[in-house]
């Protein structure tokens, strides 16, 4: 009987120690009126969560919460094993672009572990900065809406990001992250508003999301590995891009990327790899594009190994980025241009191991064309356009 009582006591102690403590940001002065700066209230809730010896939850009730300047949640010294943001409301940036336009990131997580964001909306109100940029005036570069740096075990679920000044979401040097069921929205002409940008990260999964932007829906920069993207709808935007790569001479490569069951609607590109026409030891290896639907896409399949916009900083040079072992499987739909498959690889570093399998792309109801430069590989199955490999 004594042993039984001890076991029950130990069970209760374990349950109490593992219970989640919840902090409501309104308790610390956050106002859901969209006018009162709630930054300090969020920081107070974070600091208590960070110092909690049990898993913690930060609750953001319905309403609009102004975050008037750049906000950083630091995980350095955190005791909590896990922190979850449950967001029912909207975090809103100031309408004037000067408030956060010179900050690298509006909402930043730095060196955090096991952080989850559930639901909610981030509204960066970037339209005033876009207007400034398109007018040709001197403007700030702009701020990424949500950034995770040097972090691991991250979950972003059912979050909505609106009208970012620049990138909507950025993962820099992160490990093991899942982005699922997110909605990213910006107009097709909004400059540099990439949906999700990855760099120097590994073990990243992006699932079941809708991304509409003025730039890449997903951009995969240098140093990424073990990336899985599935059930993503892209449009408007510039497609899903690996690159641009090779700006630096010494640059880590990209490897083991899977992009599966995607849809592109009216985008500039579909599945793209692009590398600067500059000397570099970068590389792309082990990419599988599988099950993509193209709907009036300008360049459904494209490798641009001679990327040099406006011939600035790279005229008459060749890319050093080695592109190899890339498969395109079951890609179908319509192209907005006659050349639906374009492999423009580097003369100095030709593409190798390119595989086309069951590709069916039409232009104006007719089979489209393909174009190859310095590209080698194999093709099989249904092939429209005819392979140029």
N, C-alpha and C positions, 0 to 999 in steps of 0.2 A: 504493500500500500504506500509506503514511504517513497519507493522508487517511482511509482505511478504519479504521485504528487510532484516529485521533482521534475519528471518529464513534462507534465502539464505546465509547470512554472517556467521551464526553459522555453516551451512553445510560445507561451504568452509574451515572454521577454523578447523572443525573436520577432513575433508579430509586431510588437510595439516599436522595436528598433528599425523595422523595415517599413513602417507606415510612412506615407507621403505627407509632408507638411505643405500647406498651400498659402501663398501670399497674394492677396488681391491688391493690384496697383492703386486702386482708389483709396485703400486704407492709408497710403503714404502720400496722398494729395493729388493723384492723377485726376484730371478733369476731362470728361468725355464731350467737351464743347468745341473741340477743334481750334481753340484760340489760346488756351492757357498752356504754357510749356510744361509738359509732364516728364521731361527727361530725368529730373532728380528722383521722382517717384519710382521710375523704372530701375534706376541705379540702386535705390534703397532695397527694393524687392530682390534684385539680383544679389546684392551683398549678403542679405540674410539667407538666401537660398544657397549661395556659395559656401557660407560658413555652417550650414546645417550638416549634422552628422548623419542625416537620413535623406533619402531622395526628396527633392523639393519640386513644387509646382508654382509657377507664376501665372496668375489668372488675370486676363484683360477683358473686362466686360464689354458689352456692346457700346458703341459710341466712337467718336473721332478724337484721337489723342495726339496733340501736337508734340513732335519731337523737333525742337527749334534749332538744334545744332548737332554736330556729329556725336554719336553715342557709341561707346566701347564697353562691351562686357568682357572682362578679363577673367580667365580661368586660373591664373597663377595663384597658388595657395588654396584653391578650393578644397573643402572637405567633403562636400556632397558627392555621392556616387553617381547621381543623375539629376539633371534639372530639365523640367518640361515647361515650355510656354504654351498655355492653352489660351488662344486668342479668339474672342468673339467679336472684337471691334476692329478698328482701323487705326494704324499709326500713320500720321500724315506729316509731310515735310512742309516748311514754309513755302508760300507761292513764289517768293522772290528767290531767284537762283543764286544770289550772292550769299545767302545764309549757309548753304552747304556745298556750293559749287566748287570751292577750293579744297574741300575735304576729299581724301582718297575714297572713303567709304562713309555713308550715312549711318548705317547700323552695322557695327563690326563686332564679331566674336573672335577673341584672340586666345590661343592656347587653351581651348576648352575640350572637355571630354564628356561624352554621353549627354549631349544636349539635343532635345527634341523640340521642334516648333510644330504645333498642331493648329491648323486653321488660321483665320484672320486675313487682313489685307494690309499691304504696305503701299502707300500712295505718295510717290516722290514728287509729284506735280512738276514734271520736267519740261512742260511745254514752253515756259518762258525762256529757258536756256536753249532749247532747239531753235526758237525764233531768233535768238541772238546769234547763234552759229550760222544759220542760213542767211542772215542779213550781211555777214561779212565783218561785223564789228568784233572788237577785242572782247573775248568772253572767257570765263573760267573753263577749265577742261571738263568739269562736271564730276559728279560723285556716283560711285556704285551704290545701289540701294542696300544690298545685304551681302556682307562678306564674312567668310570663315577663313581664318589664317592659322596654320600650324595646329590644326585641331583633328580630333578623331572620334569615331563612333557618333556620327551626326545623322539625325533624321529630320527632314523637312517635309511635312505632309499637309496637303490641301491648303497651302498658302497661296494667296493671290497677290501678285505684284503689278502695280499700275504705273505707267509713265515715268520710268526711271530716267534720270539725267544721262546716265551712261549704262553700264552693265546692270542688269536686274539682280543677278546672283553670281557670286564669285567664290570659288573654292581654291585657295592657294596653299600648297604644301599640306594637304589634308589626307587622312587615311580612313577608309571605311565610312562612307556616307551614302545615304539613300534619300533621293529626292523623288517624291511620289505624289501624283494627283495634284500638281501645282498648275496654276493658271498665270500666264505672263502676257501682259497686254501693253502694247505701245503702237502708235501709228506706223504704217509702212515707210513713211518718209522721215521718221525721227532718227537722227544720226547717232551711230555708235551705241545703240540700245540693245546689245547682245542679251539674249535671254539668260543662258547659263554659261559661264566661262570657267573652264578648268585649266589649272596649270600646276605642274609639279605635284600631282596628286595620284593616289592609287586606291583601287577598290571602291570606285564610285559607280552607283547605280541610279539611273534616271528612268522612271516608269510612269506610264499612263498620264501624260501631261499635254497641255495645249499651250503652244507658244506662238505669239504674234508680235513681231518686232520690226524695227527698221534696220536690223543687222542680222548676224547669225542667230538662229534659234538656239543652237548649242555650238560653242566653239571650244575646241580641244587644243590647248597650247602645248608648249614643250614640256617634257618631263612627266607625261601622264602614262599610266599603265593600268591594265585590268579595269577597263571601262565598259559598262554594259548599259545600252540605251534601248528601250523597248516601248512600243505603243505610244509614240510621240507624234502629235499633229503639229505641223509647222506651216505658218503662213498668216499674214505676209512675213517676209524676212529673206535672209540670204542663204537659208538652208542649214544643214548640219555640216560643220566644217572641221576638219583636222588642219590646224594652222590658223594664222600663218606661222610657218616655221622658218628657221634658218636666218633670222636677223642677226643673231650672235654667231661668231665663229666657233666658240666653244659652247655647245648647247646639247642638253640631254634629249634623247629621242622619245618617240611615242610608240607604244607597243601593246598588243593584245586588246583590241577595241572591237566590240560587237555592237552593231546598230541594226535592230530587228523590228519588223512590223511598224513601219513609219509611213506617214502620209504628208505630202507636200502640196500645198494649194497656192498657186500663183506666185511661187517664190522665184528669186533670181537664180538660185542654185538648188539642187537636191542634195546629192551626196558628193561632197567636195573635199579634196586635199590640195592645199596650196603652200608653196614654199617660195621664199624670196630668192631672187636671182643674185645670190651672194655666196661667198665662201663660207662653208659651215661643215661641222662634223655631225650634224643632226641626222635623224633617220625616222622613217615610218616603217613598221614591220608588224605583220600579223593583224590585219583588219578584215572583218567580215561584215559586209552590208547585205542583209537578207530580208526579203519581203518588204519592198518599198513601192508605194503607189504615188505616181506623179500626176498632178492635175495642172496642165498648162504651166509647166516649169521651164524657165528659159534654158538652163543647162542642167538636165537631170543627173547626169554622171559626168564629173569633171575632175581631172588632175591638172592643176596649174603649177607646173614646176619652174615657171619663168615669171613669177609674180613681181612686178615692178611698176606700180601705179605712177603715172606721169613721168616715168623714167627718172625718178629721183633716187639717189643714193645707190643705184645698182645698174646703170646703163652698161650694156655690152659685157655683162658678167653672166656666169652660169651658176645655178644652184648647186651647193654641195650636199644637199639633203638627199639621202638615199631612200627611195621609195620601193618597197618590195613586199611580196606576199599579201596582195590585196584582192579579195574576192567580192564580186557583185553577183548576187543570186536572187532570182525571182524579182526583178525590177520591171514594173510595167506602168503604162499610162500614156500621157500626152506631153509632148514637148512644145514650147512656145517658139522654138527655133528649129531649123532643119537639122543642125548638128546636135543630136541628143546625147551622144557619147563622145567625149573629147579628152584624149590623153596627151597633154602637151608637156612632155617630160623634159628634163634637163639634158642637153647635149653632153655636158660634162659628167652627168650621173644618170644614165638612163634608168627608167623604171623596169623592174623585173618581177616575174611571178604574178603578173596581173591575170586574174581569172574572171571570165564572163560565163554565166550559166543561166539560161532561161531569162533573157532580157527582151522585152517587147515594148518598144516605145514608138509612138506614131506622131507625125507632124501634119496637121491639117487633114487627118483621115488617111494619110499615106505613110508608108515606112519612112522613118527618119534616116539620117546619115550618121556615120561615125568618122572620127579623125584621130590619127595616131602619129605622134612624133617621139621617137626614141623610147618606145614602149614595147615590151615583149611579154608574152604570156600565152594562155590557151583560152579557147572558147568552146562551149558545147551546149546542147539543148536547143530550144527555140531562140533564135537570134534575129531580132529586128530592132535596129539596123544590123546589117551584116558586119561581122567583126572585122576590124582593121589590124588586129594584133598579128 
